[in-house]
Amino acid sequence: MEYTSRTIAPKKHIALVAHDHCKNNLLNWADSNKAQLAEHILYATGTTGNLVEQKTGLPVKSMLSGPMGGDQQVGALISEGKIDMLIFFWDPLNAVPHDPDVKALLRLATVWNIPVANNRATADFLIHSPLFKTAVDITIPDYQRYLQDRLK
């Protein structure tokens, strides 16, 4: 696979996802960082998005609930270059019925080279990084070139 780059703008498109046992941690983190998050565009899976809006008053573009396809919707936005960062407080100790969707979401975030935080410590590192407020160039798969080469 060949690679190209894209620029993540200073105003980030941030997806927020949390498993049930981690929702309070994400809500508290979002509330503690609402001034920083207010400068960006927020997306979330259904339940998490509604809870973040209620707790922080920030606008959130909510997808379906994770088990109902929300993880896949967020993954699609990542693959379309519409999500710049994923904050996903996932629960490694409790199995979820939509575990294949969770793994697919994390795989897409890795393939498309976006920053991912899967716990509060990592989310804190990301949001307090100097890169959080600036434009950042990332390397991504050159899918268009891949398609062109396959059709030759």
PyMOL commands that place a pseudoatom at each C-alpha (Angstrom):
pseudoatom trace, name=CA, resn=MET, resi=1, chain=A, elem=C, hetatm=0, pos=[0.000, 0.000, 0.000]
pseudoatom trace, name=CA, resn=GLU, resi=2, chain=A, elem=C, hetatm=0, pos=[1.205, 3.476, -0.869]
pseudoatom trace, name=CA, resn=TYR, resi=3, chain=A, elem=C, hetatm=0, pos=[0.687, 6.326, 1.559]
pseudoatom trace, name=CA, resn=THR, resi=4, chain=A, elem=C, hetatm=0, pos=[-0.299, 9.956, 1.353]
pseudoatom trace, name=CA, resn=SER, resi=5, chain=A, elem=C, hetatm=0, pos=[-1.073, 12.517, 4.014]
pseudoatom trace, name=CA, resn=ARG, resi=6, chain=A, elem=C, hetatm=0, pos=[-3.914, 14.615, 5.264]
pseudoatom trace, name=CA, resn=THR, resi=7, chain=A, elem=C, hetatm=0, pos=[-3.980, 17.527, 7.634]
pseudoatom trace, name=CA, resn=ILE, resi=8, chain=A, elem=C, hetatm=0, pos=[-5.898, 17.405, 10.874]
pseudoatom trace, name=CA, resn=ALA, resi=9, chain=A, elem=C, hetatm=0, pos=[-7.077, 20.997, 11.342]
pseudoatom trace, name=CA, resn=PRO, resi=10, chain=A, elem=C, hetatm=0, pos=[-6.690, 22.913, 14.608]
pseudoatom trace, name=CA, resn=LYS, resi=11, chain=A, elem=C, hetatm=0, pos=[-10.448, 22.478, 15.138]
pseudoatom trace, name=CA, resn=LYS, resi=12, chain=A, elem=C, hetatm=0, pos=[-10.676, 18.710, 15.624]
pseudoatom trace, name=CA, resn=HIS, resi=13, chain=A, elem=C, hetatm=0, pos=[-13.560, 16.353, 14.953]
pseudoatom trace, name=CA, resn=ILE, resi=14, chain=A, elem=C, hetatm=0, pos=[-13.509, 14.172, 18.063]
pseudoatom trace, name=CA, resn=ALA, resi=15, chain=A, elem=C, hetatm=0, pos=[-15.454, 10.935, 18.560]
pseudoatom trace, name=CA, resn=LEU, resi=16, chain=A, elem=C, hetatm=0, pos=[-16.397, 9.978, 22.121]
pseudoatom trace, name=CA, resn=VAL, resi=17, chain=A, elem=C, hetatm=0, pos=[-17.257, 6.370, 22.915]
pseudoatom trace, name=CA, resn=ALA, resi=18, chain=A, elem=C, hetatm=0, pos=[-17.553, 4.582, 26.263]
pseudoatom trace, name=CA, resn=HIS, resi=19, chain=A, elem=C, hetatm=0, pos=[-18.619, 1.148, 27.377]
pseudoatom trace, name=CA, resn=ASP, resi=20, chain=A, elem=C, hetatm=0, pos=[-21.271, 1.042, 30.088]
pseudoatom trace, name=CA, resn=HIS, resi=21, chain=A, elem=C, hetatm=0, pos=[-18.834, 0.497, 32.975]
pseudoatom trace, name=CA, resn=CYS, resi=22, chain=A, elem=C, hetatm=0, pos=[-16.683, 3.403, 31.719]
pseudoatom trace, name=CA, resn=LYS, resi=23, chain=A, elem=C, hetatm=0, pos=[-19.354, 5.997, 30.929]
pseudoatom trace, name=CA, resn=ASN, resi=24, chain=A, elem=C, hetatm=0, pos=[-18.995, 7.835, 34.242]
pseudoatom trace, name=CA, resn=ASN, resi=25, chain=A, elem=C, hetatm=0, pos=[-15.235, 8.082, 33.755]
pseudoatom trace, name=CA, resn=LEU, resi=26, chain=A, elem=C, hetatm=0, pos=[-15.718, 9.575, 30.278]
pseudoatom trace, name=CA, resn=LEU, resi=27, chain=A, elem=C, hetatm=0, pos=[-18.457, 11.927, 31.502]
pseudoatom trace, name=CA, resn=ASN, resi=28, chain=A, elem=C, hetatm=0, pos=[-16.265, 13.198, 34.322]
pseudoatom trace, name=CA, resn=TRP, resi=29, chain=A, elem=C, hetatm=0, pos=[-13.320, 13.602, 31.937]
pseudoatom trace, name=CA, resn=ALA, resi=30, chain=A, elem=C, hetatm=0, pos=[-15.453, 15.505, 29.406]
pseudoatom trace, name=CA, resn=ASP, resi=31, chain=A, elem=C, hetatm=0, pos=[-16.869, 17.737, 32.133]
pseudoatom trace, name=CA, resn=SER, resi=32, chain=A, elem=C, hetatm=0, pos=[-13.364, 18.478, 33.449]
pseudoatom trace, name=CA, resn=ASN, resi=33, chain=A, elem=C, hetatm=0, pos=[-12.222, 19.365, 29.929]
pseudoatom trace, name=CA, resn=LYS, resi=34, chain=A, elem=C, hetatm=0, pos=[-15.351, 21.024, 28.544]
pseudoatom trace, name=CA, resn=ALA, resi=35, chain=A, elem=C, hetatm=0, pos=[-13.595, 24.358, 27.911]
pseudoatom trace, name=CA, resn=GLN, resi=36, chain=A, elem=C, hetatm=0, pos=[-11.072, 22.626, 25.616]
pseudoatom trace, name=CA, resn=LEU, resi=37, chain=A, elem=C, hetatm=0, pos=[-13.705, 20.366, 24.029]
pseudoatom trace, name=CA, resn=ALA, resi=38, chain=A, elem=C, hetatm=0, pos=[-15.995, 23.342, 23.311]
pseudoatom trace, name=CA, resn=GLU, resi=39, chain=A, elem=C, hetatm=0, pos=[-13.477, 24.526, 20.702]
pseudoatom trace, name=CA, resn=HIS, resi=40, chain=A, elem=C, hetatm=0, pos=[-13.942, 21.334, 18.678]
pseudoatom trace, name=CA, resn=ILE, resi=41, chain=A, elem=C, hetatm=0, pos=[-16.710, 19.315, 17.016]
pseudoatom trace, name=CA, resn=LEU, resi=42, chain=A, elem=C, hetatm=0, pos=[-17.893, 16.329, 19.030]
pseudoatom trace, name=CA, resn=TYR, resi=43, chain=A, elem=C, hetatm=0, pos=[-19.409, 13.069, 17.814]
pseudoatom trace, name=CA, resn=ALA, resi=44, chain=A, elem=C, hetatm=0, pos=[-20.408, 10.084, 19.925]
pseudoatom trace, name=CA, resn=THR, resi=45, chain=A, elem=C, hetatm=0, pos=[-22.224, 6.814, 19.961]
pseudoatom trace, name=CA, resn=GLY, resi=46, chain=A, elem=C, hetatm=0, pos=[-25.856, 7.288, 21.012]
pseudoatom trace, name=CA, resn=THR, resi=47, chain=A, elem=C, hetatm=0, pos=[-26.062, 6.834, 24.748]
pseudoatom trace, name=CA, resn=THR, resi=48, chain=A, elem=C, hetatm=0, pos=[-22.642, 8.338, 25.391]
pseudoatom trace, name=CA, resn=GLY, resi=49, chain=A, elem=C, hetatm=0, pos=[-23.439, 11.380, 23.254]
pseudoatom trace, name=CA, resn=ASN, resi=50, chain=A, elem=C, hetatm=0, pos=[-26.704, 12.063, 25.047]
pseudoatom trace, name=CA, resn=LEU, resi=51, chain=A, elem=C, hetatm=0, pos=[-25.036, 11.734, 28.443]
pseudoatom trace, name=CA, resn=VAL, resi=52, chain=A, elem=C, hetatm=0, pos=[-22.136, 14.027, 27.455]
pseudoatom trace, name=CA, resn=GLU, resi=53, chain=A, elem=C, hetatm=0, pos=[-24.603, 16.676, 26.240]
pseudoatom trace, name=CA, resn=GLN, resi=54, chain=A, elem=C, hetatm=0, pos=[-26.569, 16.459, 29.507]
pseudoatom trace, name=CA, resn=LYS, resi=55, chain=A, elem=C, hetatm=0, pos=[-23.467, 16.571, 31.720]
pseudoatom trace, name=CA, resn=THR, resi=56, chain=A, elem=C, hetatm=0, pos=[-21.495, 19.270, 29.881]
pseudoatom trace, name=CA, resn=GLY, resi=57, chain=A, elem=C, hetatm=0, pos=[-24.016, 21.227, 27.833]
pseudoatom trace, name=CA, resn=LEU, resi=58, chain=A, elem=C, hetatm=0, pos=[-21.757, 20.776, 24.803]
pseudoatom trace, name=CA, resn=PRO, resi=59, chain=A, elem=C, hetatm=0, pos=[-23.337, 19.947, 21.439]
pseudoatom trace, name=CA, resn=VAL, resi=60, chain=A, elem=C, hetatm=0, pos=[-22.654, 16.368, 20.311]
pseudoatom trace, name=CA, resn=LYS, resi=61, chain=A, elem=C, hetatm=0, pos=[-23.549, 14.746, 16.998]
pseudoatom trace, name=CA, resn=SER, resi=62, chain=A, elem=C, hetatm=0, pos=[-24.814, 11.380, 18.226]
pseudoatom trace, name=CA, resn=MET, resi=63, chain=A, elem=C, hetatm=0, pos=[-24.837, 8.167, 16.223]
pseudoatom trace, name=CA, resn=LEU, resi=64, chain=A, elem=C, hetatm=0, pos=[-26.773, 5.040, 17.123]
pseudoatom trace, name=CA, resn=SER, resi=65, chain=A, elem=C, hetatm=0, pos=[-25.955, 3.216, 20.338]
pseudoatom trace, name=CA, resn=GLY, resi=66, chain=A, elem=C, hetatm=0, pos=[-22.782, 1.126, 19.988]
pseudoatom trace, name=CA, resn=PRO, resi=67, chain=A, elem=C, hetatm=0, pos=[-24.498, -2.285, 19.975]
pseudoatom trace, name=CA, resn=MET, resi=68, chain=A, elem=C, hetatm=0, pos=[-27.046, -0.981, 17.452]
pseudoatom trace, name=CA, resn=GLY, resi=69, chain=A, elem=C, hetatm=0, pos=[-24.377, 0.064, 14.937]
pseudoatom trace, name=CA, resn=GLY, resi=70, chain=A, elem=C, hetatm=0, pos=[-22.962, 3.272, 16.419]
pseudoatom trace, name=CA, resn=ASP, resi=71, chain=A, elem=C, hetatm=0, pos=[-19.412, 1.882, 16.574]
pseudoatom trace, name=CA, resn=GLN, resi=72, chain=A, elem=C, hetatm=0, pos=[-19.649, 1.085, 12.875]
pseudoatom trace, name=CA, resn=GLN, resi=73, chain=A, elem=C, hetatm=0, pos=[-20.996, 4.557, 12.101]
pseudoatom trace, name=CA, resn=VAL, resi=74, chain=A, elem=C, hetatm=0, pos=[-18.033, 6.142, 13.887]
pseudoatom trace, name=CA, resn=GLY, resi=75, chain=A, elem=C, hetatm=0, pos=[-15.701, 3.760, 12.034]
pseudoatom trace, name=CA, resn=ALA, resi=76, chain=A, elem=C, hetatm=0, pos=[-17.202, 4.829, 8.713]
pseudoatom trace, name=CA, resn=LEU, resi=77, chain=A, elem=C, hetatm=0, pos=[-16.608, 8.488, 9.584]
pseudoatom trace, name=CA, resn=ILE, resi=78, chain=A, elem=C, hetatm=0, pos=[-12.992, 7.655, 10.441]
pseudoatom trace, name=CA, resn=SER, resi=79, chain=A, elem=C, hetatm=0, pos=[-12.458, 5.916, 7.101]
pseudoatom trace, name=CA, resn=GLU, resi=80, chain=A, elem=C, hetatm=0, pos=[-13.983, 8.931, 5.316]
pseudoatom trace, name=CA, resn=GLY, resi=81, chain=A, elem=C, hetatm=0, pos=[-11.505, 11.269, 7.055]
pseudoatom trace, name=CA, resn=LYS, resi=82, chain=A, elem=C, hetatm=0, pos=[-14.278, 12.971, 9.025]
pseudoatom trace, name=CA, resn=ILE, resi=83, chain=A, elem=C, hetatm=0, pos=[-13.025, 12.027, 12.506]
pseudoatom trace, name=CA, resn=ASP, resi=84, chain=A, elem=C, hetatm=0, pos=[-9.627, 13.283, 13.665]
pseudoatom trace, name=CA, resn=MET, resi=85, chain=A, elem=C, hetatm=0, pos=[-9.404, 11.753, 17.121]
pseudoatom trace, name=CA, resn=LEU, resi=86, chain=A, elem=C, hetatm=0, pos=[-11.082, 8.920, 19.029]
pseudoatom trace, name=CA, resn=ILE, resi=87, chain=A, elem=C, hetatm=0, pos=[-11.589, 9.004, 22.773]
pseudoatom trace, name=CA, resn=PHE, resi=88, chain=A, elem=C, hetatm=0, pos=[-12.821, 5.488, 23.549]
pseudoatom trace, name=CA, resn=PHE, resi=89, chain=A, elem=C, hetatm=0, pos=[-13.031, 4.490, 27.187]
pseudoatom trace, name=CA, resn=TRP, resi=90, chain=A, elem=C, hetatm=0, pos=[-13.458, 0.763, 26.696]
pseudoatom trace, name=CA, resn=ASP, resi=91, chain=A, elem=C, hetatm=0, pos=[-13.798, -1.882, 29.335]
pseudoatom trace, name=CA, resn=PRO, resi=92, chain=A, elem=C, hetatm=0, pos=[-11.170, -4.620, 28.884]
pseudoatom trace, name=CA, resn=LEU, resi=93, chain=A, elem=C, hetatm=0, pos=[-12.560, -6.654, 31.784]
pseudoatom trace, name=CA, resn=ASN, resi=94, chain=A, elem=C, hetatm=0, pos=[-16.145, -7.130, 30.601]
pseudoatom trace, name=CA, resn=ALA, resi=95, chain=A, elem=C, hetatm=0, pos=[-17.135, -8.782, 27.347]
pseudoatom trace, name=CA, resn=VAL, resi=96, chain=A, elem=C, hetatm=0, pos=[-19.632, -6.904, 25.209]
pseudoatom trace, name=CA, resn=PRO, resi=97, chain=A, elem=C, hetatm=0, pos=[-21.898, -8.530, 22.619]
pseudoatom trace, name=CA, resn=HIS, resi=98, chain=A, elem=C, hetatm=0, pos=[-20.657, -6.170, 19.910]
pseudoatom trace, name=CA, resn=ASP, resi=99, chain=A, elem=C, hetatm=0, pos=[-16.964, -6.919, 20.551]
pseudoatom trace, name=CA, resn=PRO, resi=100, chain=A, elem=C, hetatm=0, pos=[-16.250, -7.469, 16.807]
pseudoatom trace, name=CA, resn=ASP, resi=101, chain=A, elem=C, hetatm=0, pos=[-17.529, -3.921, 16.166]
pseudoatom trace, name=CA, resn=VAL, resi=102, chain=A, elem=C, hetatm=0, pos=[-15.275, -2.565, 18.916]
pseudoatom trace, name=CA, resn=LYS, resi=103, chain=A, elem=C, hetatm=0, pos=[-12.234, -4.303, 17.429]
pseudoatom trace, name=CA, resn=ALA, resi=104, chain=A, elem=C, hetatm=0, pos=[-13.168, -3.033, 13.960]
pseudoatom trace, name=CA, resn=LEU, resi=105, chain=A, elem=C, hetatm=0, pos=[-13.443, 0.537, 15.270]
pseudoatom trace, name=CA, resn=LEU, resi=106, chain=A, elem=C, hetatm=0, pos=[-10.034, 0.366, 16.930]
pseudoatom trace, name=CA, resn=ARG, resi=107, chain=A, elem=C, hetatm=0, pos=[-8.554, -1.229, 13.791]
pseudoatom trace, name=CA, resn=LEU, resi=108, chain=A, elem=C, hetatm=0, pos=[-9.919, 1.579, 11.585]
pseudoatom trace, name=CA, resn=ALA, resi=109, chain=A, elem=C, hetatm=0, pos=[-8.512, 4.228, 13.907]
pseudoatom trace, name=CA, resn=THR, resi=110, chain=A, elem=C, hetatm=0, pos=[-5.115, 2.545, 13.574]
pseudoatom trace, name=CA, resn=VAL, resi=111, chain=A, elem=C, hetatm=0, pos=[-5.350, 2.098, 9.786]
pseudoatom trace, name=CA, resn=TRP, resi=112, chain=A, elem=C, hetatm=0, pos=[-6.273, 5.762, 9.302]
pseudoatom trace, name=CA, resn=ASN, resi=113, chain=A, elem=C, hetatm=0, pos=[-3.608, 6.864, 11.803]
pseudoatom trace, name=CA, resn=ILE, resi=114, chain=A, elem=C, hetatm=0, pos=[-5.721, 8.996, 14.101]
pseudoatom trace, name=CA, resn=PRO, resi=115, chain=A, elem=C, hetatm=0, pos=[-4.897, 9.572, 17.768]
pseudoatom trace, name=CA, resn=VAL, resi=116, chain=A, elem=C, hetatm=0, pos=[-6.764, 7.223, 20.114]
pseudoatom trace, name=CA, resn=ALA, resi=117, chain=A, elem=C, hetatm=0, pos=[-7.163, 7.400, 23.877]
pseudoatom trace, name=CA, resn=ASN, resi=118, chain=A, elem=C, hetatm=0, pos=[-8.619, 4.351, 25.588]
pseudoatom trace, name=CA, resn=ASN, resi=119, chain=A, elem=C, hetatm=0, pos=[-8.444, 5.586, 29.186]
pseudoatom trace, name=CA, resn=ARG, resi=120, chain=A, elem=C, hetatm=0, pos=[-8.376, 8.821, 31.158]
pseudoatom trace, name=CA, resn=ALA, resi=121, chain=A, elem=C, hetatm=0, pos=[-4.583, 9.044, 31.403]
pseudoatom trace, name=CA, resn=THR, resi=122, chain=A, elem=C, hetatm=0, pos=[-4.165, 8.795, 27.636]
pseudoatom trace, name=CA, resn=ALA, resi=123, chain=A, elem=C, hetatm=0, pos=[-7.057, 11.205, 27.008]
pseudoatom trace, name=CA, resn=ASP, resi=124, chain=A, elem=C, hetatm=0, pos=[-5.372, 13.699, 29.354]
pseudoatom trace, name=CA, resn=PHE, resi=125, chain=A, elem=C, hetatm=0, pos=[-2.086, 13.353, 27.459]
pseudoatom trace, name=CA, resn=LEU, resi=126, chain=A, elem=C, hetatm=0, pos=[-3.858, 13.983, 24.135]
pseudoatom trace, name=CA, resn=ILE, resi=127, chain=A, elem=C, hetatm=0, pos=[-5.942, 16.964, 25.203]
pseudoatom trace, name=CA, resn=HIS, resi=128, chain=A, elem=C, hetatm=0, pos=[-2.976, 18.646, 26.926]
pseudoatom trace, name=CA, resn=SER, resi=129, chain=A, elem=C, hetatm=0, pos=[-0.552, 18.039, 24.067]
pseudoatom trace, name=CA, resn=PRO, resi=130, chain=A, elem=C, hetatm=0, pos=[0.527, 21.158, 22.154]
pseudoatom trace, name=CA, resn=LEU, resi=131, chain=A, elem=C, hetatm=0, pos=[-0.603, 19.297, 19.006]
pseudoatom trace, name=CA, resn=PHE, resi=132, chain=A, elem=C, hetatm=0, pos=[-4.209, 19.346, 20.221]
pseudoatom trace, name=CA, resn=LYS, resi=133, chain=A, elem=C, hetatm=0, pos=[-4.581, 23.008, 19.263]
pseudoatom trace, name=CA, resn=THR, resi=134, chain=A, elem=C, hetatm=0, pos=[-2.593, 23.005, 16.010]
pseudoatom trace, name=CA, resn=ALA, resi=135, chain=A, elem=C, hetatm=0, pos=[-2.820, 21.607, 12.518]
pseudoatom trace, name=CA, resn=VAL, resi=136, chain=A, elem=C, hetatm=0, pos=[-1.087, 18.229, 12.265]
pseudoatom trace, name=CA, resn=ASP, resi=137, chain=A, elem=C, hetatm=0, pos=[-0.152, 16.275, 9.146]
pseudoatom trace, name=CA, resn=ILE, resi=138, chain=A, elem=C, hetatm=0, pos=[-0.702, 12.527, 9.399]
pseudoatom trace, name=CA, resn=THR, resi=139, chain=A, elem=C, hetatm=0, pos=[0.212, 9.721, 7.016]
pseudoatom trace, name=CA, resn=ILE, resi=140, chain=A, elem=C, hetatm=0, pos=[-2.727, 7.684, 5.724]
pseudoatom trace, name=CA, resn=PRO, resi=141, chain=A, elem=C, hetatm=0, pos=[-3.211, 4.916, 3.160]
pseudoatom trace, name=CA, resn=ASP, resi=142, chain=A, elem=C, hetatm=0, pos=[-3.513, 6.223, -0.390]
pseudoatom trace, name=CA, resn=TYR, resi=143, chain=A, elem=C, hetatm=0, pos=[-6.661, 4.286, -1.172]
pseudoatom trace, name=CA, resn=GLN, resi=144, chain=A, elem=C, hetatm=0, pos=[-7.294, 6.077, -4.476]
pseudoatom trace, name=CA, resn=ARG, resi=145, chain=A, elem=C, hetatm=0, pos=[-3.857, 5.082, -5.776]
pseudoatom trace, name=CA, resn=TYR, resi=146, chain=A, elem=C, hetatm=0, pos=[-4.463, 1.546, -4.541]
pseudoatom trace, name=CA, resn=LEU, resi=147, chain=A, elem=C, hetatm=0, pos=[-7.702, 1.382, -6.546]
pseudoatom trace, name=CA, resn=GLN, resi=148, chain=A, elem=C, hetatm=0, pos=[-6.031, 2.793, -9.651]
pseudoatom trace, name=CA, resn=ASP, resi=149, chain=A, elem=C, hetatm=0, pos=[-3.223, 0.238, -9.433]
pseudoatom trace, name=CA, resn=ARG, resi=150, chain=A, elem=C, hetatm=0, pos=[-5.700, -2.618, -8.999]
pseudoatom trace, name=CA, resn=LEU, resi=151, chain=A, elem=C, hetatm=0, pos=[-7.626, -1.584, -12.110]
pseudoatom trace, name=CA, resn=LYS, resi=152, chain=A, elem=C, hetatm=0, pos=[-4.558, -1.574, -14.365]
for i in range(1, 152): cmd.bond("trace and resi %d" % i, "trace and resi %d" % (i + 1))
show_as sticks, trace
zoom trace
